[in-house]
Amino acid sequence: MDVQEFKELVKVCTNKYEHFKKDFDAVFNSIGDFTADLNWLKEELKANRSLLKGMAIIKTKEEFTLLQNFFEKYPEFKPFKEYIRDVFVNNQYKDKVGSD
């Protein structure tokens, strides 16, 4: 999933679910790197792999609970859930969402 595909998914879910935009803003603004530009994050992670551990450490239990609830409520974001898990929890860099 590239940036354009991600934006399209957000648009589809905004139209499909009444409270999606509010939930999306609450969750993704709490992990702000994903809302501005996915490519920026990808380049930062390539350049500074230690950033992975640093970013994983600063996440609070509340943020992970927000994420978990968000992904349960909006199944369209399952590939993004797996990407976040692999990159931030398992420290496995991936080129794009949905890639192995």
PyMOL commands that set and color helices and strands:
alter all, ss='L'
color gray80, all
select helices_A, chain A and resi 3-16+20-30+33-36+38-47+50-58+61-73+75-89
alter helices_A, ss='H'
color red, helices_A
deselect
rebuild
show_as cartoon
